[in-house]
Amino acid sequence: MYKSRRRAALFMIYSLMTIMFIVLAIFLVPQIKINDYRVYSKTFPVIVSTILFGGLLLLSSSFYKALRVVIEKQTMKAGETALLDAFIEKLRFCYSLDDFTLAVSEVLEQKADCSILYLDRKTNYVLYNTASHIASAPATLDIVKQNFSATWKDGVYFLGDTLGIVTSSRTARGFFLAENGQQLFIFCRYTHLFDNEMYPRLFEEFGRFQTRTNIINSLSEIAELSQEWDALAKTQQSFLPPVMPEIKGVKLAAYYRPLINVSGDYYTVLPIDEHKTLVMLGDVSGKGLAAALVMGLVMNTVKIKENKEDLPGILQAVDASIKSMHLQDKYTVVFIGIIDTQKMTIRYINASMSDPIIVTRSPDGYRIKPLESNCSIVGIIPLDDLEVAEQRLFSGDLILMASDGVSEVMDEKGVELGDTPLFEETIKKSAAKDPQAFINDIESMILSYNGGKKLRDDVTMLVAKIQG
């Protein structure tokens, strides 16, 4: 209904625009007088017609956007579809199975009169079922286990009277979602009244709910067992590469020193093929459990993304994942790039990281080339159009990615290290060394400049050196 009404509105608007354009072109353009008609007799009608068409197109687009909002309210926020929409809104704020069952009870059971069966097919465990005949009956459980295996393809499917698959929602008496080994069955006698646009939205939000709960459970379980933050820190650090991969043409090293047990800093190195390697370093706003949770979500999102060369797609996925958590004040700055040793380039997006640089050899010694920010922060505001920048690489070049805990460390007078000549001089002086020796020099500089006092922020570095 929503899609068809939207198409009808679009057709009506553009048909009206076409009629208006023809009328104006026929009756208005000939009435416009110019001083020297001989000079402009060929170009003038074309120019006026183009201006009219552009104005009408802009007006039609604005009107369509407003009309689309009205149509969405009339279809998605009304009738039976509004119940499914309300459940999706509740699901966005679910972080545990308890949250989920409460949303099911308040919306799907009490308001929508649906029966629910929620299964973990990996363990064949019933996570939740409604105390109704169809959802709690042993025969129902036997049928769905026989019909839909644990390896059932992810997606949304409609159910008929005998709990078999039907192709159309018009004849359906329910539907189910299959996602990552879990199956959610929703039995509803008026399934045919739900707008079909709601099912992809529900499936997407169901997948995000699973991601959130899996990460929270993996972090919380260890914290509850150990009752100590260092156990949580070990869980978080498991997201980071335990060792740097051996990559032809690139030598790598990393440094990670959280301010407290858990951190919002993260980095990874993911080989794509023989010549291309993805490198990433970022920093989540704030500290503590929430920052660690977002850090794990970001790392997991990047890891499961199939096309590692699609940098805009990766950041958009990260942005959507963070926003889906609705934590309000949580976002990340991040540098993500692909080093290509065949083309000798680095393609990158710098989402507001302040310190990524290339240190390259020149006739006058080493010089520093910044990899400047070309993207806003990720996860809290709308992303701008994402553009991928590119820099040439040469043999011996050193790429330094660092969190702001490196450059913002202060001496006793409150002067930040990044504002001193010492910072740049040490980088240039150590650029000829291998990545680990370079990191050792930077670490010594940080601790010495800080005067042995406790650091005020997490310190994380990822260094890549291009080898000929």
C-alpha positions in Angstrom: 0.0 0.0 0.0 2.7 2.5 1.0 4.8 1.8 -2.1 1.9 1.9 -4.5 0.5 5.1 -3.0 4.0 6.6 -3.2 4.3 5.7 -6.9 0.8 7.0 -7.6 1.7 10.3 -5.9 4.9 10.5 -7.9 3.1 9.8 -11.2 0.4 12.4 -10.4 3.0 15.1 -9.5 5.2 14.6 -12.5 2.1 14.4 -14.8 0.9 17.7 -13.4 4.3 19.2 -13.8 4.4 18.1 -17.5 1.0 19.6 -18.2 2.0 22.9 -16.5 5.2 23.0 -18.4 3.4 22.5 -21.7 0.9 25.2 -20.9 3.5 27.7 -19.8 5.7 27.0 -22.8 2.7 27.5 -25.2 1.1 30.5 -23.6 3.8 32.3 -21.6 7.0 32.1 -23.6 5.5 33.8 -26.7 4.3 36.7 -24.6 7.8 37.6 -23.4 9.3 40.5 -25.6 12.9 41.2 -26.2 14.6 44.1 -27.8 16.5 42.4 -30.6 14.5 39.3 -31.5 16.7 38.5 -34.5 19.7 37.8 -32.3 17.9 35.6 -29.7 15.2 34.1 -31.8 16.7 30.6 -31.6 18.2 30.5 -28.1 15.6 32.5 -26.1 12.8 30.0 -26.1 15.2 27.2 -25.1 16.6 29.2 -22.2 13.2 30.2 -20.9 11.9 26.7 -21.2 14.9 25.3 -19.4 14.4 27.7 -16.5 10.7 26.9 -16.3 11.4 23.2 -16.4 14.0 23.5 -13.6 11.7 25.5 -11.4 8.8 23.1 -11.9 11.1 20.2 -11.1 12.3 21.7 -7.9 8.8 22.6 -6.9 7.6 19.1 -7.7 10.4 17.5 -5.7 9.6 19.6 -2.6 5.9 18.8 -2.9 6.6 15.1 -3.3 8.8 15.0 -0.1 6.0 16.6 1.9 3.4 14.3 0.3 5.5 11.3 1.1 5.5 12.2 4.8 1.7 12.4 4.7 1.4 9.1 2.9 3.7 7.4 5.3 1.7 8.6 8.3 -1.5 7.4 6.6 -0.2 3.9 5.8 2.6 3.1 8.3 1.2 4.9 11.3 -2.4 3.9 10.9 -4.4 0.7 11.0 -2.9 -2.7 11.6 0.4 -1.6 10.1 0.8 0.9 12.9 1.1 -2.0 15.4 4.0 -3.5 13.6 5.6 -0.1 13.3 5.2 0.4 17.1 6.9 -3.0 17.7 9.9 -2.0 15.5 10.2 1.3 17.5 10.3 -0.7 20.7 12.8 -3.2 19.2 15.3 -0.3 18.6 15.6 0.1 22.3 16.0 -3.6 23.2 19.4 -4.6 24.5 18.5 -8.0 26.1 16.1 -10.8 25.9 14.1 -9.3 28.8 13.7 -6.0 26.9 12.6 -8.0 23.8 10.0 -10.1 25.6 8.6 -6.9 27.2 8.2 -5.3 23.8 6.6 -8.5 22.5 4.1 -8.5 25.4 3.2 -4.8 25.3 2.8 -4.5 21.5 2.4 -7.8 19.6 0.5 -9.8 22.3 -1.6 -7.2 24.1 -2.3 -4.7 21.3 -1.9 -6.8 18.1 -3.3 -10.1 19.5 -0.4 -12.0 18.0 1.1 -15.3 19.2 4.9 -15.5 19.3 7.4 -18.3 19.2 11.1 -17.4 19.4 13.7 -20.2 18.9 17.5 -20.4 19.0 18.0 -23.2 16.4 21.7 -23.5 17.2 20.7 -25.0 20.6 17.1 -25.8 19.8 16.1 -23.8 22.8 12.8 -21.9 23.1 13.7 -18.3 24.0 10.1 -17.2 24.3 6.6 -18.3 23.5 3.2 -16.9 24.0 0.9 -18.8 26.4 -1.6 -19.5 23.5 -2.6 -22.8 21.9 -0.7 -22.3 18.7 2.5 -20.9 20.1 2.9 -23.2 23.1 1.6 -26.4 21.6 4.2 -29.2 21.2 2.8 -30.0 17.8 3.6 -26.4 16.6 7.2 -26.7 17.8 7.6 -30.1 16.1 6.3 -28.7 12.8 8.5 -25.6 12.7 11.6 -27.7 13.7 10.9 -30.1 10.9 10.0 -27.5 8.3 12.7 -24.9 9.0 16.2 -26.2 9.8 18.9 -24.4 11.8 20.6 -23.6 8.5 17.5 -22.0 7.0 18.5 -19.0 4.9 18.2 -15.6 6.6 15.1 -13.6 5.6 11.4 -13.0 6.0 8.9 -15.7 5.1 5.1 -16.0 5.1 3.3 -18.9 6.8 0.1 -20.6 5.7 -2.6 -22.4 7.7 -0.5 -25.5 8.0 2.7 -23.6 9.0 4.2 -24.1 5.6 5.7 -21.4 3.4 3.3 -19.3 1.2 4.6 -16.9 -1.4 2.0 -14.1 -0.8 1.1 -12.1 2.3 -2.5 -12.1 1.1 -3.0 -15.8 2.0 -0.7 -15.7 5.1 -1.7 -16.5 8.6 1.6 -15.3 10.0 5.3 -14.9 9.2 8.7 -15.6 10.5 12.2 -14.1 10.5 15.3 -16.2 10.2 18.6 -14.5 11.2 21.9 -16.0 12.3 20.4 -19.3 13.6 17.5 -17.6 15.4 13.9 -17.8 14.2 11.1 -15.6 15.3 7.5 -16.8 14.4 4.7 -14.3 14.6 1.2 -15.9 14.2 -1.4 -13.4 13.2 -4.7 -14.0 11.5 -4.7 -10.5 9.8 -1.1 -10.7 8.4 -2.5 -9.7 5.0 -3.3 -6.2 6.4 0.3 -5.3 7.2 2.0 -3.1 4.6 4.7 -5.1 2.9 7.2 -2.3 3.4 7.3 -3.1 7.1 8.9 -6.5 6.7 12.4 -5.4 5.5 12.4 -2.8 8.3 11.5 -5.4 10.9 14.1 -7.8 9.6 16.8 -5.2 9.7 16.0 -4.1 13.2 15.8 -7.8 14.4 19.4 -8.3 13.1 20.6 -5.2 14.9 19.0 -6.4 18.1 20.9 -9.7 17.8 24.2 -7.9 17.2 23.6 -5.7 20.3 22.7 -8.5 22.6 25.6 -10.8 21.4 28.2 -8.1 22.1 26.6 -7.1 25.4 26.4 -10.7 26.5 30.0 -11.5 25.6 31.2 -8.5 27.6 28.8 -8.8 30.5 29.1 -12.5 31.1 32.9 -12.2 31.8 32.3 -9.1 33.9 29.7 -10.9 36.0 31.9 -14.0 36.5 35.0 -12.1 37.4 33.5 -9.0 39.1 36.6 -7.2 37.9 37.1 -4.7 35.1 40.3 -6.4 33.9 38.3 -9.4 32.8 36.1 -7.0 30.7 39.3 -5.4 29.3 40.6 -8.8 28.2 37.3 -9.4 26.4 37.6 -6.0 24.7 41.2 -6.6 23.7 40.2 -9.8 22.0 38.7 -7.6 19.3 42.2 -6.3 18.6 44.7 -8.1 16.4 46.8 -10.3 18.8 49.8 -10.1 16.4 50.5 -8.1 13.2 50.0 -10.1 10.0 53.0 -10.8 7.8 52.3 -8.7 4.6 54.6 -8.5 1.6 55.8 -5.0 1.0 54.4 -3.6 4.3 55.8 -3.9 7.8 53.5 -3.2 10.7 53.5 -2.5 14.5 51.0 -1.3 17.0 50.9 0.2 20.5 47.9 0.1 22.8 47.8 1.6 26.3 44.3 2.2 27.8 43.9 4.9 30.5 41.7 2.5 32.5 41.1 -1.2 32.0 38.6 -0.6 29.2 39.1 1.8 26.3 37.3 3.4 23.4 40.4 3.2 21.2 40.7 0.5 18.6 42.7 -0.6 15.6 42.8 -3.4 13.1 44.8 -4.7 10.0 42.9 -6.8 7.5 44.7 -8.2 4.4 42.4 -8.0 1.4 44.6 -9.7 -1.3 48.2 -10.0 -2.2 48.7 -6.3 -2.7 45.9 -4.6 -0.7 45.7 -4.2 3.1 43.0 -2.4 5.1 44.2 -0.5 8.1 42.0 1.3 10.6 42.4 3.2 13.9 39.7 5.0 15.8 38.5 6.4 19.1 35.1 6.2 20.6 33.9 9.2 22.6 34.0 8.8 26.4 35.3 5.9 28.5 34.1 2.9 30.3 31.6 0.1 29.4 29.6 2.2 26.9 32.7 3.1 24.9 33.9 -0.5 25.0 30.6 -1.7 23.7 30.6 0.7 20.8 34.3 -0.2 20.1 33.3 -3.9 19.9 30.3 -3.0 17.6 32.5 -1.0 15.3 35.2 -3.8 15.1 32.5 -6.4 14.4 30.8 -4.4 11.8 34.1 -3.9 9.8 35.0 -7.5 10.2 31.8 -8.9 8.8 31.6 -6.4 5.9 32.2 -8.5 2.8 33.6 -5.8 0.4 36.5 -4.5 2.4 37.5 -2.1 -0.6 34.2 -0.2 -0.2 35.4 2.3 2.3 32.2 4.5 2.1 30.0 1.4 2.6 32.0 0.4 5.6 31.7 3.8 7.3 28.0 3.9 6.5 27.5 0.5 8.1 29.4 1.6 11.2 27.4 4.8 11.3 24.1 2.9 11.1 25.2 0.4 13.8 26.2 3.1 16.3 23.0 5.1 15.7 20.9 1.9 16.2 22.1 1.7 19.8 20.5 5.1 20.6 23.2 6.0 23.2 22.8 9.7 22.2 26.3 10.8 23.2 28.4 8.0 21.6 30.2 8.5 18.3 33.6 7.6 16.9 36.4 9.3 15.0 38.2 6.9 12.7 40.8 6.7 10.0 40.3 3.8 7.5 42.5 3.2 4.5 43.7 0.7 2.0 47.4 0.4 1.3 48.1 -0.9 -2.2 51.7 -2.0 -2.7 51.2 -2.7 -6.4 49.9 0.8 -7.3 51.9 2.3 -4.4 49.0 4.3 -3.0 46.9 4.7 0.1 43.1 5.3 -0.4 41.5 6.5 2.7 38.7 8.3 4.5 39.7 10.3 7.6 36.6 10.8 9.8 37.9 13.6 12.0 41.1 11.9 13.2 43.7 14.6 13.9 47.0 12.8 13.6 47.4 10.4 10.7 50.5 11.3 8.6 52.9 10.0 6.0 56.6 10.6 6.8 58.5 10.5 3.5 62.1 10.9 2.5 63.1 14.0 0.5 66.4 15.5 -0.6 66.3 17.8 2.4 65.5 15.0 4.9 62.2 13.6 6.0 59.0 15.6 5.6 55.5 15.1 7.0 52.4 14.9 4.8 49.1 15.0 6.7 46.3 12.7 5.7 43.7 15.4 6.3 40.1 14.9 7.6 37.6 14.6 4.8 34.6 13.3 6.8 32.6 14.2 9.9 32.4 12.2 13.1 30.5 8.9 12.7 27.5 7.7 14.6 25.7 10.8 15.9 25.1 13.3 13.0 24.1 12.7 9.4 27.1 11.7 7.3 28.1 13.9 4.5 28.7 12.5 1.0 31.7 10.3 1.6 34.7 10.8 -0.6 37.8 8.6 -0.8 41.1 10.5 -0.9 44.3 9.1 -2.3 48.0 9.7 -1.6 51.1 8.4 -3.5 53.4 6.2 -1.6 57.1 5.6 -2.0 59.5 2.9 -0.7 60.5 3.8 2.8 57.4 5.8 3.6 56.1 5.5 7.1 52.4 5.9 7.9 51.5 6.9 11.4 48.0 6.5 12.7 47.5 7.6 16.3 44.7 8.5 18.8 44.7 12.0 20.2 46.3 10.6 23.4 49.6 10.9 21.7 49.7 14.5 20.5 47.6 15.9 23.4 49.7 14.6 26.3 50.8 17.7 28.4 53.9 18.7 30.3 53.8 20.4 33.7 53.0 23.8 32.1 49.9 22.4 30.3 51.5 22.6 26.8 50.4 19.7 24.5 53.2 17.7 22.9 51.7 18.1 19.4 52.3 21.9 19.6 56.0 21.5 20.3 59.0 21.2 17.9 60.0 18.1 19.8 57.0 16.1 18.4 57.8 16.7 14.8 61.6 16.4 15.3 61.3 13.0 17.0 59.0 11.7 14.2 61.4 12.7 11.5 64.5 11.5 13.4 62.9 8.0 13.9 61.3 7.7 10.5 64.2 5.6 9.1 63.7 2.9 11.8 61.5 -0.1 11.5 57.9 0.4 12.9 58.4 -1.2 16.3 61.6 0.9 16.9 59.7 4.0 15.8 56.9 3.2 18.2 59.4 2.7 21.0 60.9 6.2 20.4 57.4 7.8 20.4 56.5 6.0 23.6 59.7 7.2 25.3 59.0 10.8 24.1 55.4 10.7 25.5 56.4 9.3 28.9 59.4 11.7 29.2 57.3 14.8 28.1 54.6 13.8 30.6 57.2 13.9 33.4 56.3 10.4 34.7 52.7 11.5 35.7 49.6 9.5 35.0 48.4 9.9 31.4 45.1 11.6 30.9 43.9 9.6 27.9 44.2 6.3 26.0 47.3 6.1 23.8 47.1 4.0 20.7 49.3 3.9 17.6 49.4 1.9 14.4 52.4 2.2 12.1 52.9 0.9 8.6 56.2 1.1 6.7 56.4 0.6 3.0 59.2 -1.6 1.9 60.7 -1.7 -1.6 
